[in-house]
Amino acid sequence: MKNSKTVNILLVEDDRIDAKAFLRAMQNLKIGNPVTLASDGVEGWEALQAMERPNMVILDINMPRMTGLELLRKIRADKHLHDTIVFMLTTSNDDEDKFDAYDLNVAGYMLKSDMGNSFVKAVTLVENYWKVVEFPVCQKKVELPEAAASRSA
């Protein structure tokens, strides 16, 4: 069963060949979700601010200007984006990177091993994730302190 709301994907990847391989895997699997591309964490942060929710972020780690882990920290610290679903898709097999990513509550950490196959597997995993997991259809209502105070008065 598909969720009623389209999941918007942000792919933050500085390697154009890897970005094309990810998009090709989505096309081959006939996945039509909107994908926004960003070439580093700075562009990714800017794109995320403008994206409609629900969204999912696919992050590389080693990028110029702002790394994937730096962007992930920024996402988790933001009151509006802290619950964003994030997957790491990287060449880094470093345990420290894995620990850092999972400490920041990533949904998964995937290695780019062989170009074609690993991207198909990663895209399939991401697709299955949003087919099974339910996303809220609208944003949570945030009650301002003034409203709560006037209600209790």
DAVENFEN-V796610 format. One line per field, one symbol per residue. psi: psi as a letter, one per 20 degrees, with the letter a starting at -180 (. if undefined). Layout:
psi = ???
This chain:
psi = pqqipppppooopiohggghhghgggghjlojqppppqirhghgggghhiqqqqrppoprgnqrgprhhgggggghiphhihjpppqporiojphgggggghhjlqhqoppnfpfgghhggghgggghgihhppqqhrqqpppqhhghghhi.
